[in-house]
């Protein structure tokens, strides 16, 4: 099989644990790009944040699969695919989540709205939760009260919990109360909520159709459970070495961890053999 597209998750895949891009990772991506392989990012992050990482990789005009597949675009005002949670479901979800101790973030493609969380009279939610911000973020006392006055449709809602039992209870309640949604997790402690038709795999299918590239011609690399559909659907699905076992179980290949140059190692083992088969016989 000749692979024509490489899809990369950001956190835990492209980035090391210190949130930096390794030189070896950049060099590996430059190598496959020069060979004509289409490089895209497939991430749970919002579009502006993904665009910033794409720029660092010199993927200036690439279509990016963002918001866990709910928003696919090269430029923010011209998506080729978007699926939004309507304002009624957004309010339902947020109203439930705010009964739990969690930070809720409404992830629009241009900005975000997050609730304030306090503990022992100290503000703890005024922080980056798994997504360094490159777009405006407004903090409100209550996201549900905000939505009464300013209804929103968004591609994704993300919640971060400090207590796993509360996370599981909230997951169960949201699933029972709100129809046609897809809930995954992009990191320990998170709930990532999109429309029921959405996944990174669906986003890649849309992109592949536009580019004339089938899923069998794609390599995808992921690191957490929101990558499961994408890794399972790709011609070669790769799990990062530090990823959860359920992701590794469905992957075709497990590479090294993000702190051990997992992306660069995969490129060497897979793509260099594709481009120079005689050398690696």
C-alpha distance (Angstrom), angle and dihedral (degrees) to the residues before:
residue distance angle dihedral
X1 . . .
X2 3.80 . .
X3 3.78 110.9 .
X4 3.80 114.8 -144.9
X5 3.81 103.2 174.8
X6 3.80 133.3 45.7
X7 3.83 117.6 -162.5
X8 3.78 117.3 -165.6
X9 3.77 131.3 -166.7
X10 3.83 113.9 -142.4
X11 3.80 112.7 -144.3
X12 3.78 112.5 57.4
X13 3.81 91.4 4.7
X14 3.79 114.6 51.7
X15 3.79 93.1 18.1
X16 3.77 127.7 60.2
X17 3.80 119.9 -131.7
X18 3.81 88.9 -88.7
X19 3.85 88.1 59.6
X20 3.81 92.4 -112.6
X21 3.78 130.7 128.9
X22 3.78 111.7 -121.5
X23 3.78 118.7 -131.6
X24 3.82 89.4 -125.5
X25 3.80 90.5 55.6
X26 3.80 92.5 52.2
X27 3.80 91.0 47.9
X28 3.81 92.0 50.1
X29 3.80 92.0 51.1
X30 3.81 91.6 46.8
X31 3.81 88.4 52.1
X32 3.81 96.6 55.3
X33 3.80 92.2 39.3
X34 3.80 90.5 55.6
X35 3.81 88.3 52.3
X36 3.80 90.8 58.8
X37 3.81 99.5 -100.5
X38 3.82 112.3 144.9
X39 3.82 110.1 -123.3
X40 3.78 121.2 -154.9
X41 3.78 137.2 166.2
X42 3.81 119.8 -125.4
X43 3.78 108.5 -169.4
X44 3.75 146.8 149.5
X45 3.78 89.1 -130.7
X46 3.78 122.6 104.9
X47 3.79 118.5 -94.3
X48 3.84 98.1 -102.9
X49 3.79 91.6 51.5
X50 3.81 92.4 48.4
X51 3.81 89.7 46.9
X52 3.81 89.8 56.6
X53 3.81 91.7 54.2
X54 3.83 91.0 44.7
X55 3.80 89.3 54.1
X56 3.81 90.5 53.1
X57 3.82 87.4 54.7
X58 3.83 91.6 46.6
X59 3.81 91.5 -115.1
X60 3.77 89.6 138.1
X61 3.82 100.2 156.3
X62 3.79 100.6 26.2
X63 3.78 122.4 127.7
X64 3.79 108.5 -117.6
X65 3.80 128.7 -152.1
X66 3.81 103.9 -140.3
X67 3.81 140.2 165.1
X68 3.84 88.3 40.4
X69 3.81 89.8 -59.3
X70 3.80 99.2 -44.1
X71 3.81 94.4 108.5
X72 3.82 123.9 39.4
X73 3.78 116.6 177.5
X74 3.77 148.0 129.8
X75 3.80 92.5 -148.7
X76 3.79 123.1 28.3
X77 3.81 95.8 -124.3
X78 3.80 95.6 49.5
X79 3.82 112.0 51.1
X80 3.78 119.4 175.4
X81 3.80 89.0 -154.5
X82 3.79 134.5 16.5
X83 3.76 134.4 163.9
X84 3.77 116.8 -175.2
X85 3.76 135.4 -166.4
X86 3.80 104.5 -119.4
X87 3.79 119.1 -123.3
X88 3.81 93.8 -102.4
X89 3.80 93.8 56.0
X90 3.80 91.5 41.6
X91 3.80 89.8 56.5
X92 3.83 93.0 44.1
X93 3.80 92.3 51.9
X94 3.79 95.9 44.9
X95 3.80 92.9 45.5
X96 3.81 89.4 56.3
X97 3.80 95.8 42.8
X98 3.78 93.7 51.7
X99 3.80 89.3 63.1
X100 3.80 85.9 69.3
X101 3.80 131.3 63.1
X102 3.78 99.9 -99.5
X103 3.76 144.1 113.9
X104 3.81 111.5 -111.4
X105 3.78 121.8 -159.1
X106 3.81 124.7 -169.9
X107 3.80 104.0 -151.3
X108 3.79 111.2 -152.9
X109 3.81 116.0 176.0
X110 3.81 91.1 -111.4
X111 3.80 104.7 30.9
X112 3.79 143.8 -1.3
X113 3.79 136.3 -128.4
X114 3.80 119.3 -154.4
X115 3.78 135.3 179.9
X116 3.78 123.5 -121.8
X117 3.80 116.3 -114.6
X118 3.78 121.8 -160.9
X119 3.77 131.5 -163.7
X120 3.78 123.2 -179.3
X121 3.80 87.1 -9.7
X122 3.80 91.2 -58.9
X123 3.78 122.8 119.3
X124 3.80 108.0 -122.4
X125 3.82 103.6 165.3
X126 3.79 97.4 66.2
X127 3.78 89.4 97.1
X128 3.76 142.3 89.1
X129 3.80 109.3 -85.0
X130 3.80 105.9 -161.4
X131 3.80 94.5 -47.9
X132 3.82 119.0 77.1
X133 3.76 104.3 -143.1
X134 3.77 125.3 -114.5
X135 3.79 95.4 161.1
X136 3.83 136.6 54.0
X137 3.82 117.0 -67.8
X138 3.80 121.6 -169.6
X139 3.80 121.5 -163.3
X140 3.79 118.8 -148.7
X141 3.80 131.7 -177.7
X142 3.79 91.5 -123.2
X143 3.79 124.3 12.6
X144 3.80 91.6 -161.5
X145 3.81 91.9 54.4
X146 3.80 88.8 47.7
X147 3.81 90.1 53.7
X148 3.81 93.0 53.5
X149 3.79 89.1 63.0
X150 3.80 97.5 31.9
X151 3.83 112.7 28.3
X152 3.80 113.3 -157.1
X153 3.76 137.5 -162.5
X154 3.80 111.4 -155.8
X155 3.81 136.8 174.9
X156 3.80 92.1 -129.2
X157 3.79 146.7 9.0
X158 3.78 119.9 -153.9
X159 3.80 126.8 -167.3
X160 3.78 127.6 -172.3
X161 3.81 121.0 -156.1
X162 3.77 129.4 -165.4
X163 3.82 92.0 -161.7
X164 3.81 121.0 58.0
X165 3.80 95.1 -153.9
X166 3.80 90.4 54.8
X167 3.80 89.8 48.3
X168 3.81 91.6 53.4
X169 3.81 92.5 45.6
X170 3.80 91.1 49.9
X171 3.81 91.0 47.2
X172 3.79 91.3 53.6
X173 3.80 94.0 46.4
X174 3.82 94.6 48.0
X175 3.80 91.8 47.9
X176 3.80 91.6 51.3
X177 3.80 96.0 44.9
X178 3.81 104.9 38.8
X179 3.80 124.1 56.8
X180 3.80 130.5 -145.8
X181 3.79 99.8 18.7
X182 3.80 133.5 129.6
X183 3.81 117.5 -143.3
X184 3.79 123.2 -166.2
X185 3.79 136.5 149.4
X186 3.80 128.4 -116.6
X187 3.80 96.4 -175.0
X188 3.77 141.6 4.5
X189 3.80 108.6 -67.0
X190 3.81 96.9 18.8
X191 3.78 137.4 117.3
X192 3.80 114.7 -162.8
X193 3.79 114.2 -165.7
X194 3.81 127.1 -167.4
X195 3.79 137.5 152.9
X196 3.78 115.0 -62.6
X197 3.81 93.1 -110.4
X198 3.80 93.5 55.0
X199 3.79 132.2 100.4
X200 3.78 136.8 134.2
X201 3.81 87.2 -106.0
X202 3.81 91.0 57.7
X203 3.80 90.0 48.3
X204 3.79 90.7 53.0
X205 3.81 90.8 48.1
X206 3.80 89.6 55.2
X207 3.80 91.5 47.7
X208 3.79 92.1 45.8
X209 3.80 91.3 52.7
X210 3.81 90.5 52.8
X211 3.81 92.2 48.4
X212 3.80 97.2 39.1
X213 3.80 92.4 -116.3
X214 3.80 121.8 133.2
X215 3.80 124.0 -140.3
X216 3.81 88.1 -112.4
X217 3.80 88.4 62.3
X218 3.80 92.8 55.0
X219 3.79 132.8 93.4
X220 3.79 115.0 -159.1
X221 3.79 127.3 -172.7
X222 3.80 122.3 -161.6
X223 3.76 140.1 167.1
X224 3.81 109.3 -163.9
X225 3.79 143.2 36.7
X226 3.82 94.9 -84.5
X227 3.82 85.1 66.6
X228 3.81 95.7 58.1
X229 3.83 97.8 95.8
X230 3.81 92.2 45.5
X231 3.79 94.5 48.0
X232 3.82 91.8 46.0
X233 3.83 94.1 48.7
X234 3.82 98.7 46.7
X235 3.78 125.4 93.2
X236 3.79 87.0 -118.4
X237 3.78 115.5 19.2
X238 3.79 114.8 -166.6
X239 3.81 128.5 -166.4
X240 3.77 123.1 -158.2
X241 3.79 114.8 -116.5
X242 3.81 94.6 -114.9
X243 3.82 93.0 47.8
X244 3.82 124.0 116.9
X245 3.78 118.7 -83.6
X246 3.81 94.4 -114.1
X247 3.81 89.1 61.2
X248 3.79 92.6 46.3
X249 3.80 90.2 49.7
X250 3.81 93.1 62.9
X251 3.80 97.1 36.8
X252 3.80 122.5 103.6
X253 3.76 90.8 -146.4
X254 3.82 136.4 18.3
X255 3.78 116.3 -150.7
X256 3.78 130.5 -169.8
X257 3.81 121.7 -72.7
X258 3.79 124.6 -82.4
X259 3.82 89.1 -103.9
X260 3.82 90.7 52.4
X261 3.80 98.3 54.6
X262 3.80 93.5 -96.4
X263 3.81 95.2 168.3
X264 3.80 93.9 47.6
X265 3.80 91.5 47.5
X266 3.82 91.9 50.9
X267 3.81 91.9 49.8
X268 3.78 90.7 51.6
X269 3.78 93.6 48.0
X270 3.81 98.4 42.0
X271 3.79 112.5 22.6
X272 3.79 99.6 35.8
X273 3.79 88.5 52.6
X274 3.81 88.1 50.3
X275 3.80 93.3 51.0
X276 3.82 96.8 38.6
X277 3.81 106.5 27.9
X278 3.81 94.8 159.2
X279 3.80 92.2 57.6
X280 3.80 93.0 54.5
X281 3.81 99.3 44.2
